[in-house]
Amino acid sequence: MPDRRDRRRLQRLAAYAVVLRDGAVLLTRLSSRVTRSEVWTLPGGGVEHGEEPRDAVVREVREETGLDVTVGETAWVQTGRRPNARWNGRRVDVHSVRLVYDGHVPVDAPAPRVLEVDGTTADARWWPVEDVASGRVPVTPLVAEALAAHRPVRVQRTAAYALVVRGAGPDAAVLLSRVSASGFHTGLWTLPGGGVDHGETPAAAAAREVREETGLEVEVGAVLHVADESIRGTAPHGRDEDFHGIQLVYAATLAPGSVGVEPVAEVAGTSDAVAWVPLVSVADGSVDVHPLVRAVLASAPPAG
């Protein structure tokens, strides 16, 4: 028998993606060309000569799962050696260098399916992370190590909102917009507003956001309320995030040119409807509102 030291040495650079969505991880099952038993691993594979590793991840995920992945800027590096590996029908001494990137796919992406033919991937599937952690799903060591090293992307966002109320007493109504599928809290009604752009004053941001979401012009007054919220999970665009939002709420009144004008919802934005919602409907719970609306109304109830 030949000495292992005489075996051909092979060094392989490969790139993979950790793709998480709603508590599940995207995995691929190795085909019988690689293993006789059921083993799942991260989507990815060898980097071709002259290929940028991030491009390799996109290509491999597409071939193995049929999904278009967006890849992060940095990678976690893992190395391993198999001195007695089988490679193309012969025994070789393999040194593997693996680059593992964070990735995400759209939340409305179709079910994964293998596109490559006669390759090393037999199946692709979303598996609950808890099933992987418990050992119910047989995985390569790369999967467990990558999940342990993964951290959600930390995002902090300052946003400005406007409280606009018309009428008084039982006829009072508040201007609200409904969150679309492109934003957190889909389906809830909230105050018109959004993120403050770089270099923009929060008051100007509140006025701009009201204009974009409702078509109405407002005059922004004093700050009424400051709040924040933390969300850990899948962002609307599909990325695993640790989101911290800081919310500034301003008092606002309709500008003269917008009095009596009906609001019009923006198109293809983070809101899909806008309306004057009676305050009684907010109070009795007949309209599902974001907690920020109730907090603002409780701390600064409209006059009358």
Beta strands, then each sheet from edge to edge (+ up, - down):
strand 1: 8-21
strand 2: 24-30
strand 3: 40-41
strand 4: 44-46
strand 5: 70-87
strand 6: 90-104
strand 7: 121-128
strand 8: 153-166
strand 9: 173-179
strand 10: 189-190
strand 11: 193-195
strand 12: 218-234
strand 13: 240-254
strand 14: 271-278
sheet 1: 3+ 2- 1+ 4-
sheet 2: 3+ 2- 1+ 6+ 5-
sheet 3: 3+ 2- 7+
sheet 4: 10+ 9- 8+ 11-
sheet 5: 10+ 9- 8+ 13+ 12-
sheet 6: 10+ 9- 14+
end
